[in-house]
Amino acid sequence: MADLKGKIAVVTGATRGIGEASARALDAAGARVVLTGRTVSDLDRVSADLANDPITIESDLSAAHAAQSLAEEVLSRVDGIDILVNNAGIPMRRTPHELTEEDFDRVFDINVKALLFLTLGLAPSMIARGGGSVINISSVASLRGPLGRVAYAGTKGAVDAMTRALAADWGADGIRVNAICPGLIATAIWEDNRRNIPGLIERMEEQIALKRWGYGDDVADVVLFFASDASRYVTGEVIAVDGGMARVGSAPRAKEQQ
Ligand SMILES: NC(=O)c1ccc[n+]([C@@H]2O[C@H](COP(=O)([O-])OP(=O)(O)OC[C@H]3O[C@@H](n4cnc5c(N)ncnc54)[C@H](OP(=O)(O)O)[C@@H]3O)[C@@H](O)[C@H]2O)c1
């Protein structure tokens, strides 16, 4: 088990899903967690279960300069941070024919611009504390060409590229920067598709080597790895946590297992 006692961690999008699971895991490992998101009731719900004096900050990352304001707010509440989990993100299912410039701007504003400027705002405090770990939540959409999601895939490709670039920029300062590409994780992000595209979930599950959905904990355990000393010699990496969806062949399920 990772030992993160004395560490301060920020998790964006900690109100549910992968962010909630990550906040809970970091707290259980001993870190003090700063939880951010828009839904105050969920920030309160999650933080009420945490043991290490958690902090909640309401923040909508789609607004102009929101990331810079959030960084300032964080640094007004704690002396500096050691771990940043850039998890907040939105999906965008649009065919090339449907996609508008407004759609493009919205998904890039939250998934790319806010992620970068929050990181830039908090990194100096990591450097002042002798280094840290930035963990970007990307997607398998960056590793293979998903149907009907060109803008979303573009945001996650940008996250992967920025992960490597920042790892180069900050290696000498002791900041490690890595990305996790979740596959099919059972969170609220899938609710609309589950309702509106019959059979989609089952078809996608068949493409996964391990033949099951992932859960928030499957990703949070890898967040813990990157947050802890266990990954002390790993930076600039982009790792799929997808049960073998993006890069592994997948045989159909045996009849008796169906
Ligand atoms: N689930 C999957 O299958 C999957 C696969 C690949 C990648 N991912 C990535 O994993 C990350 C988390 O996804 P999830 O499945 O856990 O999604 P989710 O359940 O929909 O949670 C998304 C989180 O982001 C926050 N958020 C959304 N819009 C925001 C905004 N404008 N400002 C601030 N926070 C905002 C939400 O909080 P509020 O609504 O309270 O603001 C929520 O906490 C995303 O980056 C997503 O792209 C997920």
The ligand as a MOL file (V3000), in Angstrom:
LIG
                    3D

  0  0  0     0  0            999 V3000
M  V30 BEGIN CTAB
M  V30 COUNTS 48 52 0 0 0
M  V30 BEGIN ATOM
M  V30 1 N -15.5290 6.6070 -17.7400 0
M  V30 2 C -14.8170 6.2660 -18.7950 0
M  V30 3 O -15.1100 5.2560 -19.4480 0
M  V30 4 C -13.6280 7.0900 -19.2130 0
M  V30 5 C -12.8380 6.5870 -20.2480 0
M  V30 6 C -11.7470 7.3140 -20.6690 0
M  V30 7 C -11.4400 8.5110 -20.0660 0
M  V30 8 N -12.2140 8.9870 -19.0710 0 CHG=1
M  V30 9 C -11.8310 10.2820 -18.4780 0
M  V30 10 O -11.8250 10.1770 -17.0730 0
M  V30 11 C -12.1410 11.4410 -16.4920 0
M  V30 12 C -13.2500 11.2560 -15.4710 0
M  V30 13 O -14.3410 10.6590 -16.1220 0
M  V30 14 P -15.5420 9.9310 -15.3650 0
M  V30 15 O -15.9200 8.7880 -16.2020 0
M  V30 16 O -15.2300 9.7450 -13.9420 0 CHG=-1
M  V30 17 O -16.6640 11.0560 -15.5910 0
M  V30 18 P -17.8400 11.6100 -14.6880 0
M  V30 19 O -18.3740 10.5670 -13.7940 0
M  V30 20 O -18.7640 12.3080 -15.6330 0
M  V30 21 O -17.0690 12.6870 -13.8090 0
M  V30 22 C -16.5220 13.8180 -14.4090 0
M  V30 23 C -15.9840 14.7280 -13.3270 0
M  V30 24 O -15.5170 15.9330 -13.9640 0
M  V30 25 C -16.1560 17.0510 -13.3510 0
M  V30 26 N -16.4430 18.0910 -14.3320 0
M  V30 27 C -17.1510 17.9670 -15.4850 0
M  V30 28 N -17.2750 19.1660 -16.0800 0
M  V30 29 C -16.6290 20.0540 -15.2800 0
M  V30 30 C -16.4270 21.4630 -15.3310 0
M  V30 31 N -16.9250 22.2180 -16.3130 0
M  V30 32 N -15.7170 22.0580 -14.3520 0
M  V30 33 C -15.2200 21.3240 -13.3230 0
M  V30 34 N -15.3870 19.9930 -13.1980 0
M  V30 35 C -16.1010 19.3730 -14.1700 0
M  V30 36 C -17.4410 16.4980 -12.7580 0
M  V30 37 O -17.8200 17.2400 -11.6240 0
M  V30 38 P -19.0680 18.2460 -11.5800 0
M  V30 39 O -20.0880 17.7900 -12.5600 0
M  V30 40 O -19.5060 18.2020 -10.1560 0
M  V30 41 O -18.4560 19.5440 -11.9400 0
M  V30 42 C -17.0510 15.0940 -12.3200 0
M  V30 43 O -16.5050 15.1080 -11.0290 0
M  V30 44 C -12.4890 12.3740 -17.6510 0
M  V30 45 O -11.3650 13.1680 -17.9650 0
M  V30 46 C -12.7870 11.4070 -18.7900 0
M  V30 47 O -12.5390 11.9720 -20.0510 0
M  V30 48 C -13.3180 8.3080 -18.6260 0
M  V30 END ATOM
M  V30 BEGIN BOND
M  V30 1 1 1 2
M  V30 2 2 2 3
M  V30 3 1 2 4
M  V30 4 1 4 5
M  V30 5 2 4 48
M  V30 6 2 5 6
M  V30 7 1 6 7
M  V30 8 2 7 8
M  V30 9 1 8 9
M  V30 10 1 8 48
M  V30 11 1 9 10
M  V30 12 1 9 46
M  V30 13 1 10 11
M  V30 14 1 11 12
M  V30 15 1 11 44
M  V30 16 1 12 13
M  V30 17 1 13 14
M  V30 18 2 14 15
M  V30 19 1 14 16
M  V30 20 1 14 17
M  V30 21 1 17 18
M  V30 22 2 18 19
M  V30 23 1 18 20
M  V30 24 1 18 21
M  V30 25 1 21 22
M  V30 26 1 22 23
M  V30 27 1 23 24
M  V30 28 1 23 42
M  V30 29 1 24 25
M  V30 30 1 25 26
M  V30 31 1 25 36
M  V30 32 1 26 27
M  V30 33 1 26 35
M  V30 34 2 27 28
M  V30 35 1 28 29
M  V30 36 1 29 30
M  V30 37 2 29 35
M  V30 38 1 30 31
M  V30 39 2 30 32
M  V30 40 1 32 33
M  V30 41 2 33 34
M  V30 42 1 34 35
M  V30 43 1 36 37
M  V30 44 1 36 42
M  V30 45 1 37 38
M  V30 46 2 38 39
M  V30 47 1 38 40
M  V30 48 1 38 41
M  V30 49 1 42 43
M  V30 50 1 44 45
M  V30 51 1 44 46
M  V30 52 1 46 47
M  V30 END BOND
M  V30 END CTAB
M  END
